[in-house]
Amino acid sequence: MKNFRNLVGLTVLIGMAALSSCMKFDCHACHYEGPNGDVSLGKKCGNEVEDLMATGVDVDGTNYEVHCHRH
């Protein structure tokens, strides 16, 4: 029974470590410069930041370059 309890405890610790490492995304405040000035896109995290910066954002048929800054 003691070995089973140790195994369960170890499994829980490994699971918590895995989840916490996956949840630590690098978040940034993103915006683009539209015709009337800066337009906030809000806080973006993880791959979404990379995707926005690589592809930009399309608004009314125009693609705008997105800028993201760590806050």
C-alpha positions in Angstrom: 0.0 0.0 0.0 2.9 2.4 0.8 4.4 1.8 -2.7 1.0 2.5 -4.3 0.7 5.8 -2.4 4.2 6.8 -3.4 3.4 6.0 -7.0 0.2 8.1 -6.9 2.1 11.0 -5.3 4.8 10.9 -7.8 2.3 10.8 -10.7 0.5 13.8 -9.3 3.7 15.8 -8.9 4.8 15.0 -12.5 1.4 15.9 -13.8 1.4 19.2 -12.0 4.9 20.0 -13.3 3.8 19.2 -16.9 0.7 21.3 -16.7 2.4 24.3 -15.1 5.1 24.3 -17.8 2.5 24.2 -20.5 0.5 27.1 -18.9 3.5 29.5 -18.7 2.9 31.2 -22.0 4.8 34.4 -22.8 2.0 37.0 -23.1 2.2 40.4 -24.9 0.0 43.4 -25.5 -0.6 43.6 -29.3 -1.8 46.3 -31.6 -1.6 47.5 -35.2 -1.4 50.9 -36.7 -4.7 51.6 -38.6 -5.5 54.6 -40.7 -6.9 56.4 -37.5 -4.0 55.4 -35.2 -3.2 52.4 -33.0 -5.8 49.7 -32.6 -5.4 47.4 -29.6 -5.8 43.7 -30.1 -5.5 43.0 -26.4 -3.3 40.5 -24.6 -2.1 37.6 -26.7 -0.1 34.5 -25.5 1.9 31.7 -26.9 1.7 30.8 -30.6 -1.0 33.4 -31.1 1.7 36.2 -30.7 3.9 34.5 -33.3 1.1 34.0 -35.7 -0.2 37.6 -35.5 3.3 39.0 -36.0 4.0 36.7 -38.9 0.7 37.2 -40.8 -0.6 40.5 -39.6 -4.3 41.3 -39.3 -6.8 41.8 -42.1 -9.3 44.6 -41.7 -11.6 45.6 -44.6 -9.4 44.0 -47.2 -6.2 45.6 -45.9 -3.4 43.7 -44.1 -1.8 45.6 -41.2 1.5 44.7 -39.5 1.0 43.7 -35.9 3.3 44.8 -33.1 3.4 43.0 -29.7 5.2 44.2 -26.6 5.7 42.5 -23.3 4.0 44.2 -20.3 
